Amino acid sequence: MEWVTDPPCTELEVERDEASKGVLILKGPRGMTRAKGGLVAAMGAAFAAGALALLRNAPLPGPWKLIPAAMAITGGGMAAAGAVAAISDVRILVERGKGIRWSWRPRPAPEREIFLPAKDLAAFEVKTNVTRTSSQFSFQDHSVTTFSLMVIDKKGKAYAIEEFGLAQQAELRREQIQKALGTKAKAKPKKR
């Protein structure tokens, strides 16, 4: 589960890029991702506060009090998840000859870490994610496409590195990571 047992796949920024020395450090989440987390936290807190006020002040029979109680629990969960996204940190360290190290801290929990040695790296992959949404009151569908840069180890386990809005951005980050690792990108098959 992202942030708990696995590192998050979010937008990162370059903290240090010294390809000649074989070091690349990425950190995040970026500012807008933190802002979205803060917005979700605020909305969840407002939802929970409204539901608690309804639960406390409305003259509802016993079974009907379950509805505002469920609303309060949902709002509290949204507030907690948003706060974690807003204040948590993730860092990826890429070192030539060593490998890739993810460290993340879903505050207030302790820091977690995963290390993938360079000898265990098998491939990089850009995964396409399409999220479709529609409204029952509209005939329009809306879809958002994102591209996740993944690294696969020799056992077949995939690790998410970063999420992008464009596939070419993911390819550029892959090249940057491979340059820091000192590995060459495999030639892409030509499309016919």
C-alpha positions as CSV (number, residue, x, y, z in Angstrom):
1,M,0.0,0.0,0.0
2,E,1.4,3.3,-1.1
3,W,3.1,5.4,1.7
4,V,2.6,2.5,4.2
5,T,4.6,-0.4,2.8
6,D,5.6,0.9,-0.6
7,P,7.2,4.2,-1.6
8,P,4.7,6.7,-3.1
9,C,4.7,7.4,-6.8
10,T,4.4,11.2,-6.9
11,E,5.9,14.2,-8.7
12,L,9.5,14.7,-7.6
13,E,12.1,17.4,-8.2
14,V,15.9,17.1,-8.7
15,E,17.8,17.9,-5.5
16,R,21.2,17.0,-6.9
17,D,22.3,15.8,-10.3
18,E,26.0,14.9,-10.7
19,A,26.0,12.4,-13.5
20,S,29.8,12.6,-13.8
21,K,30.1,11.4,-10.1
22,G,27.2,9.0,-10.6
23,V,24.8,10.6,-8.1
24,L,21.2,11.7,-8.6
25,I,18.9,12.7,-5.7
26,L,15.2,13.2,-6.3
27,K,12.9,14.6,-3.5
28,G,9.2,15.3,-3.1
29,P,6.4,15.6,-3.2
30,R,6.4,18.8,-5.2
31,G,4.5,21.9,-4.0
32,M,1.2,21.3,-5.9
33,T,1.0,17.7,-4.6
34,R,1.4,19.0,-1.0
35,A,-1.2,21.7,-1.7
36,K,-3.7,19.0,-3.0
37,G,-3.1,17.1,0.2
38,G,-3.8,20.2,2.3
39,L,-7.0,20.8,0.3
40,V,-8.2,17.2,0.9
41,A,-7.3,17.6,4.6
42,A,-9.4,20.8,4.9
43,M,-12.3,19.4,3.0
44,G,-12.3,16.2,5.1
45,A,-12.1,18.2,8.3
46,A,-15.0,20.4,7.3
47,F,-17.0,17.3,6.3
48,A,-16.3,15.6,9.6
49,A,-17.1,18.8,11.6
50,G,-20.4,19.2,9.8
51,A,-21.4,15.6,10.4
52,L,-20.4,15.8,14.1
53,A,-22.5,18.9,14.5
54,L,-25.5,17.1,12.8
55,L,-24.9,14.1,15.0
56,R,-24.8,16.1,18.2
57,N,-27.6,18.7,17.6
58,A,-30.2,17.0,15.3
59,P,-33.0,15.2,17.0
60,L,-32.6,11.9,15.1
61,P,-33.8,8.5,16.2
62,G,-31.0,6.0,17.1
63,P,-30.6,4.1,13.8
64,W,-30.6,7.4,11.8
65,K,-27.6,8.6,13.8
66,L,-25.5,6.0,11.9
67,I,-25.6,8.2,8.8
68,P,-23.9,11.3,10.3
69,A,-21.5,9.0,12.3
70,A,-20.4,7.3,9.0
71,M,-20.0,10.8,7.4
72,A,-17.9,11.9,10.4
73,I,-15.7,8.8,10.1
74,T,-15.3,9.3,6.3
75,G,-14.4,13.0,6.8
76,G,-11.9,12.1,9.5
77,G,-10.3,9.6,7.2
78,M,-10.1,12.2,4.3
79,A,-8.5,14.7,6.7
80,A,-5.9,12.2,7.9
81,A,-5.0,11.1,4.4
82,G,-4.7,14.6,3.2
83,A,-2.6,15.7,6.1
84,V,-0.2,12.8,5.5
85,A,0.1,13.7,1.9
86,A,0.8,17.4,2.8
87,I,3.5,16.8,5.4
88,S,5.2,13.6,4.3
89,D,8.5,13.2,2.4
90,V,10.0,10.9,-0.2
91,R,13.6,10.8,-1.4
92,I,15.2,8.7,-4.1
93,L,19.0,8.3,-4.2
94,V,20.6,6.8,-7.3
95,E,24.3,6.0,-7.1
96,R,26.6,4.5,-9.7
97,G,27.7,1.0,-8.7
98,K,25.3,0.8,-5.8
99,G,21.8,1.1,-7.0
100,I,18.5,2.9,-6.1
101,R,17.4,3.7,-2.6
102,W,13.9,4.9,-1.7
103,S,13.3,6.5,1.6
104,W,10.0,7.9,2.6
105,R,8.3,9.1,5.8
106,P,4.5,9.2,6.1
107,R,4.5,11.5,9.1
108,P,4.1,10.9,12.0
109,A,5.3,7.3,11.3
110,P,9.0,6.4,11.2
111,E,11.0,6.6,8.0
112,R,10.9,3.5,5.7
113,E,13.4,2.4,3.2
114,I,13.8,0.1,0.2
115,F,17.1,-0.6,-1.6
116,L,17.5,-2.1,-5.0
117,P,21.2,-3.0,-5.8
118,A,22.4,-2.1,-9.2
119,K,23.2,-5.8,-10.0
120,D,19.5,-6.6,-9.5
121,L,18.1,-4.0,-11.9
122,A,16.5,-5.7,-14.9
123,A,14.6,-3.0,-16.8
124,F,12.8,0.4,-16.8
125,E,9.3,0.7,-18.0
126,V,6.9,3.6,-18.6
127,K,3.4,2.5,-17.5
128,T,0.4,4.3,-18.8
129,N,-2.5,5.0,-16.3
130,V,-5.9,6.2,-17.7
131,T,-8.5,7.3,-15.2
132,R,-12.0,7.8,-16.6
133,T,-14.7,9.6,-14.9
134,S,-18.3,10.4,-15.9
135,S,-21.3,11.9,-14.3
136,Q,-24.8,10.5,-14.2
137,F,-26.1,13.9,-15.3
138,S,-23.8,14.2,-18.3
139,F,-23.2,12.4,-21.5
140,Q,-19.5,13.3,-21.4
141,D,-16.7,11.1,-20.1
142,H,-13.5,12.7,-18.9
143,S,-10.2,10.8,-18.8
144,V,-6.8,11.8,-17.4
145,T,-3.7,10.0,-18.6
146,T,-0.6,9.8,-16.5
147,F,2.7,8.0,-17.0
148,S,4.6,6.2,-14.2
149,L,8.2,5.4,-14.5
150,M,8.8,2.0,-13.1
151,V,12.0,0.0,-12.4
152,I,11.8,-3.9,-12.5
153,D,14.2,-6.1,-10.6
154,K,15.5,-9.5,-11.8
155,K,12.8,-11.3,-9.7
156,G,10.1,-9.4,-11.6
157,K,9.0,-7.0,-8.8
158,A,8.2,-3.5,-10.1
159,Y,9.0,-0.4,-8.1
160,A,7.4,3.0,-8.9
161,I,9.8,5.9,-9.3
162,E,7.8,8.9,-10.4
163,E,4.6,10.0,-12.1
164,F,4.4,12.4,-15.1
165,G,1.8,14.0,-17.3
166,L,3.7,13.2,-20.5
167,A,5.4,10.0,-21.6
168,Q,8.4,11.9,-22.9
169,Q,9.0,13.4,-19.4
170,A,9.2,9.8,-18.0
171,E,11.6,8.8,-20.8
172,L,13.8,11.8,-19.9
173,R,13.9,10.9,-16.2
174,R,14.7,7.3,-17.2
175,E,17.7,8.5,-19.2
176,Q,18.8,10.7,-16.3
177,I,18.6,7.8,-13.9
178,Q,20.5,5.4,-16.3
179,K,23.1,8.1,-16.8
180,A,23.7,8.4,-13.1
181,L,23.8,4.5,-12.8
182,G,26.3,4.4,-15.6
183,T,24.1,2.0,-17.7
184,K,23.1,2.5,-21.3
185,A,19.5,2.6,-22.4
186,K,18.6,-0.3,-24.7
187,A,17.7,0.7,-28.2
188,K,13.9,1.0,-28.7
189,P,12.4,-1.1,-31.5
190,K,11.5,0.9,-34.5
191,K,7.7,1.3,-35.1
192,R,6.6,0.2,-38.6
